[in-house]
Amino acid sequence: MAPMVTPSHTIGATPTPVSDGQRTTGELGIILFLASDIMLFAPFFAAYFLLRSTTEVWPAGGVELDAFRAGLATVVLVASSGTMIVADRALDDDDRATTSRWLLITIALGALFLGNQIAEYATLDFRPGDHSYGSIYWGITMLHGAHVTAGLVALGALYVRVARARPLGRIAAWAKGVSLFWHLVDIVWVAVFLTIWVLR
């Protein structure tokens, strides 16, 4: 009698590796989420430029924004993308201490940016209901602030998982998703800064 051949898909068999060029379901989910997030911001930018083109005085009279302060905040947030990249590389090398250290630095920079934004709100002499400029300014910056807050929560959760995961490779896919989201938050802010403080 010929020996019985065990099918490769039986329980306990080693799963067939994904061929080069193919993306996992998790990676596709991350890409779709980030794409939908970009679409969330798109109407705000469209509304800004529409209002800007149809309003005689823009920004509204009496509006004073501190471009230097916003520029420093932008540098801080962009720097946090750099520290996140260092953390990503350390995670790939299974270096727990370095990953944790750079994650904490990233969180600190993100918190500094968010704290500055909240402090700036307290100094503004206009509110969302004062005029169309106020509505779009508060709308777009608060939407971004909500994303920074969500990103900081995700980074905090990643820091905890880095401390517990054995080995670090087990959380690589989840860490990649958090990292991509944080980079998106930074890129969107650069667009916000250029739109509101540079192009005006």
C-alpha positions in Angstrom: 0.0 0.0 0.0 1.3 3.5 -0.9 2.1 5.7 2.0 -0.5 8.3 2.9 0.5 11.9 1.9 -0.4 14.6 4.4 -2.0 17.6 2.7 0.0 20.8 3.1 -3.0 22.6 4.5 -3.6 20.4 7.5 -3.5 21.7 11.0 0.1 22.4 12.2 1.5 22.7 8.7 3.8 25.6 7.9 1.8 28.3 6.1 2.9 29.1 2.6 4.8 32.4 2.6 3.3 35.3 0.7 5.1 35.7 -2.6 7.1 38.8 -3.3 5.0 41.8 -4.4 1.9 40.6 -2.6 0.4 42.5 0.3 -1.1 41.0 3.4 -4.7 41.7 4.4 -3.4 43.8 7.3 -1.3 46.0 5.0 -4.2 46.5 2.6 -6.4 47.5 5.6 -3.8 50.1 6.7 -3.6 51.5 3.2 -7.4 51.8 2.9 -7.6 53.4 6.3 -5.0 56.0 5.5 -6.6 56.7 2.1 -10.0 57.3 3.8 -8.3 59.6 6.3 -6.8 61.7 3.5 -10.3 61.9 2.0 -11.6 63.2 5.4 -9.2 66.2 5.2 -9.7 66.9 1.5 -13.1 68.7 1.9 -11.6 71.0 4.5 -8.8 72.1 2.2 -11.2 72.5 -0.7 -13.5 74.6 1.5 -10.6 76.8 2.6 -9.5 77.6 -0.9 -13.1 78.1 -2.1 -13.7 80.6 0.8 -10.4 82.3 0.1 -11.2 82.8 -3.5 -14.7 84.2 -2.9 -14.0 86.4 0.2 -12.7 90.0 -0.3 -10.8 90.2 3.0 -8.8 87.1 3.8 -7.9 86.4 6.5 -10.7 88.2 8.2 -10.0 91.7 9.6 -8.3 91.6 13.0 -7.0 88.0 12.7 -3.3 87.8 13.8 -1.6 84.5 13.6 1.9 83.8 14.9 3.7 82.3 11.9 7.0 81.9 13.7 5.4 80.0 16.5 3.5 77.7 14.0 6.8 77.2 12.2 8.6 76.0 15.3 5.7 73.7 16.0 6.0 72.3 12.5 9.7 71.6 13.0 8.9 69.8 16.2 6.2 67.6 14.6 8.4 66.8 11.5 11.2 65.9 13.9 8.9 63.4 15.5 8.6 61.6 12.2 12.4 61.3 12.2 12.5 59.8 15.7 9.7 57.4 14.7 11.8 56.2 11.8 14.7 55.5 14.2 12.2 53.6 16.5 11.0 51.5 13.5 14.5 50.5 12.6 15.3 49.5 16.1 12.2 47.4 16.3 13.2 45.6 13.0 16.6 44.8 14.8 14.7 43.5 17.8 16.4 46.2 20.0 13.8 46.7 22.7 15.6 49.4 24.7 16.3 51.6 21.7 12.8 51.2 20.3 11.3 52.2 23.7 13.6 55.2 24.0 12.8 56.6 20.6 9.1 55.9 21.0 9.1 58.0 24.2 10.9 60.8 22.4 8.4 60.7 19.6 5.5 60.8 22.2 7.2 63.8 23.9 7.5 65.7 20.7 3.9 65.0 19.7 2.7 66.1 23.1 4.8 69.3 22.9 3.1 70.1 19.5 -0.4 69.4 20.9 0.3 71.5 24.0 1.4 74.4 21.8 -1.7 74.1 19.7 -4.0 74.2 22.8 -2.0 77.2 24.1 -2.4 79.0 20.8 -6.2 78.5 20.9 -6.2 80.3 24.2 -4.5 83.4 22.7 -6.7 83.7 19.6 -9.1 86.6 19.5 -11.6 85.0 17.1 -13.9 82.0 17.4 -15.5 79.6 14.9 -18.7 81.6 14.8 -17.2 85.0 14.2 -16.7 84.6 10.4 -16.0 82.1 7.7 -12.3 82.3 8.2 -12.7 81.4 11.9 -14.9 78.5 11.0 -12.4 76.9 8.6 -9.4 77.7 10.7 -10.8 76.1 13.8 -12.3 73.2 11.8 -9.2 72.2 10.1 -6.8 72.7 13.0 -9.1 70.9 15.5 -9.5 68.0 13.1 -5.8 67.7 12.9 -5.5 68.1 16.7 -7.9 65.1 17.1 -5.6 63.1 14.9 -2.5 64.0 16.9 -4.4 63.0 20.0 -5.3 59.6 18.5 -1.8 59.2 17.3 -0.4 59.8 20.8 -2.8 57.2 22.2 -1.7 54.7 19.6 2.0 55.4 20.3 1.4 54.9 24.0 -0.2 51.6 23.3 2.7 50.6 21.0 5.2 51.5 23.8 3.4 49.1 26.2 3.3 46.4 23.5 7.0 46.8 22.9 7.7 46.2 26.6 5.6 43.0 26.5 6.2 41.4 23.1 8.6 38.4 22.9 10.0 38.8 20.3 9.4 42.2 18.9 8.7 40.8 15.4 5.3 39.6 16.7 4.0 43.2 16.7 5.8 44.4 13.6 2.7 44.7 11.4 0.8 46.6 14.1 3.8 48.9 14.7 4.0 49.6 11.0 0.4 50.7 11.0 0.9 53.1 13.9 4.1 54.5 12.3 2.3 55.1 9.0 -0.5 56.9 10.7 1.9 59.1 12.6 3.7 60.0 9.4 0.4 60.9 7.8 -0.5 63.2 10.7 2.8 65.0 10.2 2.4 65.3 6.4 -1.1 66.6 6.8 0.1 69.2 9.3 2.8 70.5 6.8 -0.1 71.0 4.3 -2.1 72.8 7.0 0.8 75.0 7.9 1.6 75.9 4.2 -2.1 76.6 3.6 -2.9 78.8 6.6 0.4 80.4 7.6 2.3 80.6 4.3 -0.2 81.0 1.5 -2.8 82.6 3.7 
